Amino acid sequence: MADLTTAVEVAAKARLAASTNPSEIDWESLHPSAQFSLKEQALPIVTALHEAGLLQSESRGANASPIRDIEPEAKRSEVLKTASSLISGDRAAVYGDACENFKRIAELWEPILGVNVTATQVGLCLTQLKVARIITAPQHEDSFVDAAGYIALTAEIALNES
């Protein structure tokens, strides 16, 4: 059975490989050393994330200011402000309650991974997905904003789960 780290890594690569339809991904090219069938095991995860809107590329909107063009001292505030705006506004309105969404994702991942998955673990994995993207493309400011958003949502969920 695929482990969660590999599945999330594949999901990150899949997001880059397919902008609209996860079923059209060339799975073997994404993780050639995998000891499992990526299409059978990772496709449901990628599809669930895609359908939840978590893998769709989204514009930050016409009013968003590019983070790289502001003063260095203001960047951290701008990243956090943008993330807060997205998770409390646009994304919350479109995708609903994050805790319920992460629980739904956890329920979808469990039969594939063969282990119990919590909403907090989903948030941590989605954050790590963004970290993997930052390692690959540190100049892509959206990944920093998304990582900040995921970690904020995960903190909220984790503090309420315990």
C-alpha positions, 0 to 999 in steps of 0.5 A: 500500500502506498504511504502517505508521503509518496501519495502526497508527493505524487499529488504535488507532481500530478497538480503540475502535470494536469491542469484540469483532468487527473485521469489524463496524468501519465502516472508512471512518469511522476514516480517511476520508482514506486512499488505500487500502481500510482493510477490505482492508488494515487488517482483517488487522492488526486481526484478528491483533492482536485474536486475539493479545489485544493489542486486547482490553480487559482488566480489571486485576483486582479486586486492582489499585489505581487509579494515579490514587489513589496519592501522586504520587511512587509513581505511576511505581513503580506503573505499572512494577510493574503493567506488569511484573506483567502482562507477566511474569504474566497476559499471558505465561501467556495469550499466550505468549512476547512475542518469538514473538508479535511475530514472528508479528505481523510475519509477518502485517503484511509481506504487507499492508505490502509491507515487511519488519517485525521483532519490534522494529518491531512492539513500537515500533508497539504502543507508539506505538499506546498513545502515540496513546491517551494523547494522546487520553485522558491520564486513562486509566491503563491506556494508560500501563501498557500502553505501559510493558509494550510498551516493556519487551518491545520492549527485551528483543526489540531487545537480543536481535535485534542 
